[in-house]
Amino acid sequence: MSKKITYEELMGQIAEAAVNYQQAETQRNSLRRELNALYKTYFTAYGHPYPNEPRKRIDPEDDRFSGVLRFTDAAFQRWLAARYLTTSAKRKMRTLIQRLERAL
């Protein structure tokens, strides 16, 4: 049987998880800004596939967006990895907080 964790140890783990989550979120947001800048660069150079429509979203199923998807694929993959890391860090932090709530 494992040793019961103390309140101080649990608070330390929560603090560490919160810092990790904040760092992951900051990185994810930075990568999102980079991705948006690449979208803007591409559309400035090649034009938007639907210039007369107010559409903002990129449709991966629409062949007209294939060029921008290829152009931004590496940045998009980095953003997806950062999003996964952020979600994992948040889940870990929430789990630790729930553990603290049960202990009180």
Secondary structure as the mmCIF struct_conf table of DSSP 4:
data_model
#
loop_
_struct_conf.conf_type_id
_struct_conf.id
_struct_conf.beg_label_comp_id
_struct_conf.beg_label_asym_id
_struct_conf.beg_label_seq_id
_struct_conf.end_label_comp_id
_struct_conf.end_label_asym_id
_struct_conf.end_label_seq_id
HELX_LH_PP_P HELX_LH_PP_P1 SER A 2 THR A 6
HELX_RH_AL_P HELX_RH_AL_P1 TYR A 7 TYR A 46
BEND BEND1 PRO A 49 TYR A 50
TURN_TY1_P TURN_TY1_P1 PRO A 51 ASN A 52
BEND BEND2 GLU A 53 GLU A 53
BEND BEND3 ARG A 57 ARG A 57
TURN_TY1_P TURN_TY1_P2 PRO A 60 GLU A 61
BEND BEND4 ASP A 62 ASP A 62
HELX_RH_3T_P HELX_RH_3T_P1 ASP A 63 PHE A 65
HELX_RH_AL_P HELX_RH_AL_P2 SER A 66 ALA A 103
#
